[in-house]
Amino acid sequence: MSNVTGFACVICDKTYPADFAGYVCTDHGNEGILDVRYDYERIASSWTKKDLDANRNRTMWRYRPLLPVRPDASVPPLTVGGTPMYDAAPLAADLGIAKVWVKDEGRQPTASLKDRASAMAVVKAQERRAGVITTASTGNAAAALAGISASVGQKNVIFVPKTAPEAKIAQLLAYGSTVALVNGNYNASFELCMLAAEAYGWYNRNTGFNPFMTEGKKTAGFEILEDLEWSTPDAIFVSVGDGSIIGGVHKAMRDALSLGWIDEPPRLYGIQSAGSDYMVQAYESGDDVLTKPPIAADTVADSISADLPRDRIKAMRAVTETGGAYIRVSDDDILDAVPAMAGGAGVFAEPAGAAAYAGLIAAVDRGLVSPSDEVVVLSTGSGLKDVASAMKAVTAAGTKPMYIDPTLDALKEALGHQ
């Protein structure tokens, strides 16, 4: 058995037993997202940081006692988790702060952090013997589900906007998924997916609906803490679309606090594009995210484009409960951050991943980060996911190749050497 004691609605705190087979609170419909609860006393009595240190499994499944899966549950064979976190001294020097670490989630099997949630979704779907698993996505969650499903032969149906980057659509087709390119945006894809899942009885992986997605994504937070030997950074910067990733990082911090493994959580900063700034608007105005209407999102960072963030309640609590903030950056700032982070840390991020670094720059400028602060930038996906945007970014930065004849003299001339 797992260490899950039950679920609680994030709106009304109504509780449900550990064997609850639904997705959301019965009193609040699709908005009643559930939070998975654990028996921390039991976990602490049988599992320690020393046990974790001795575990040679470097994947996300090393944290099984804090995951909603049985100890003997079969998990997908792909290596999900264990991504590197780099000490980016050049970035810290540029910003004039003590430390910058960049956690590179582009090293996941399908090149984004969403593999963590999809691996969890596949395990839970197979627990229920689901014939088909489905999700809606702007691309990364879809690719993650497609790849993880392919590794275990799980049938899946994917809904993505037809405007998703070609590289992401290519991944879906290569993995053999059934792909629906929707004439509409992410919100339209999400709503159609929800209808289809209910109509056909498919297992629903959707972010901000399935409570287990937070639990998969929180493993990135555990890895940050473990890499820093359970000494918390001052702040973590996370790009925000639906809000599930920052909610997951916050859950990791809450779990670690409950076990007594850390003394206080880091400040969490949620970064959004000015063209998709629902959470920033709500943070600045104090609007209730449960009732605030959707916006019309439009940003180059497709992975964080959301008219209505589906996990917005957890996402807002992640920032307010840790003393962080929501920060708005422009698409130009995001594109500028792509080569800046690549050149300063060696991490090539898609626009959504680079947005977190753009947010750190803005936070330093606004005095939200002090010179003594040590911070983590969570880079959520590889730049190879969106090569067109990467080319725009390097062109804007004035970086261009030399076009030369295949002679040493031509090279010397191009380099300005005599």
Secondary structure, DSSP 8 states (H G I E B T S, - for coil): --SEEEEEETTT--EEETT---SB-TTTGGG-BEEEEE-HHHHHHH--HHHHHH----SGGGGGGGSSS-TT----SS--S---EEE-HHHHHHHT-SEEEEEEGGGSTTSBTHHHHHHHHHHHHHHTT-SEEEEE-SSHHHHHHHHHHHHHT-EEEEEEETTS-HHHHHHHHHTT-EEEEESS-HHHHHHHHHHHHHHHT-EE--TTTSTHHHHHHHHHHHHHHHHTTT---SEEEEE-SSSHHHHHHHHHHHHHHHTTS-SS--EEEEEEETTS-HHHHHHHHT--TTT--------S-GGG--SS-TTHHHHHHHHHTTT-EEEEE-HHHHHHHHHHHHHHHS--B-HHHHHHHHHHHHHHHTTSS-TT-EEEEEE-BBGGG-HHHHHHHHHHTT-------SSHHHHHHHHT--
